[in-house]
């Protein structure tokens, strides 16, 4: 696939390595088991929080997951900060994918 896209295998590996260096762990990786490999890129917009990445299980890529929240309020009615609720939702989606897909 890499050659078809005009990339070398080494460049593809470098891209994945860079995405695994992501320091922000409060979204997709937040609820994954400790040690789960994930290569992801986060984003924050005026009204939303995003994360997209590849989740591994047993040293194999398991799934690609993208999450985008929109119109996130500053706080939920119960007082939970909107950014925290968005991050929790994204983390729960990643955990569901991790737990349900058998490798």
Secondary structure, 3 states (H helix, E strand, C coil): CCCCCCCCHHHHHHHHHHHHCCCCCCCHHHHCCCCCCEEEEEEECCCCEEEEEEEEECCEEEEEEEEECCCCCCECCCCCEHHHHHHHHHHHHHHHHHHHCCC
